[in-house]
Amino acid sequence: MTRMLLIGPPGAGKGTQAVRLSAAYGVPAISTGDIFRANVEQGTELGLQAKQFMDAGKYVPDSLTNDLVRSRLNDHDVSEGFLLDGYPRTSAQVDELDEILAQSGHALDVVVLIVAEKDEIVTRLSKRAIDQGRSDDTEDVIRHRFEVYEEQTAPLISIYTSRGLVVEVDGLGAVDDVTARIVTALTARGL
Ligand code: B4P
């Protein structure tokens, strides 16, 4: 029964760790990035709108993203807990999540901040560009995604830190090692 957020710069490994933590804690992982990409692939109206922002390394507008998350968090399978991967990313999204949680009478347990050096991230995303051909992994777009992260998402860390919710984990090294670090940090908080 854990409600957690994964936050961190683009390519820090949020999606990679979300899959593992979802299995370890028995809660559904909700990745806004994955949901947008699935919609792009299926050619839905949401996908058509999201694609132009994602391809430019910009955030999808809050109105679209908030509606999507509000609807997903109303699903039955999240009543016992969830892991949000890549949401919230803006202060308006923090406000929306606060409202959704207040309405459901629930509270967040923890915010996992995955940190990684910019050089390592550029290397990872450049590799992913070759492996998966993601349209937002070109060098120019990666740089812009960093700027957007610094400007809009990094300030959220102090909001959640002031609520005593943040655990910071080093995202460098082998994927298994990063998972082990997160589990150790969560266990230390009694989760
Ligand atoms: P996301 O899908 O969230 O993707 P991300 O930030 O690029 O990556 P993540 O941190 O999940 O890294 P990953 O595990 O894949 O967002 C994509 C876009 O969607 C955003 O730019 C935005 O346009 C839109 N969007 C999403 N949420 C939004 C929101 N709330 N509001 C508005 N817009 C939103 O890892 C990256 C790579 O590194 C992978 O290739 C992986 O295999 C590799 N890797 C991971 N861990 C590693 C390790 N320890 N060592 C080596 N390689 C590793």
Boltz pocket constraint, residues with backbone or C-beta under 6 A from the ligand:
constraints:
  - pocket:
      binder: B
      contacts: [[A, 8], [A, 9], [A, 10], [A, 11], [A, 12], [A, 13], [A, 14], [A, 15], [A, 16], [A, 17], [A, 31], [A, 32], [A, 33], [A, 34], [A, 36], [A, 50], [A, 53], [A, 54], [A, 57], [A, 58], [A, 59], [A, 60], [A, 61], [A, 65], [A, 85], [A, 86], [A, 87], [A, 88], [A, 89], [A, 93], [A, 124], [A, 125], [A, 127], [A, 128], [A, 136], [A, 145], [A, 171], [A, 172], [A, 173], [A, 174], [A, 175], [A, 178]]
      max_distance: 6.0
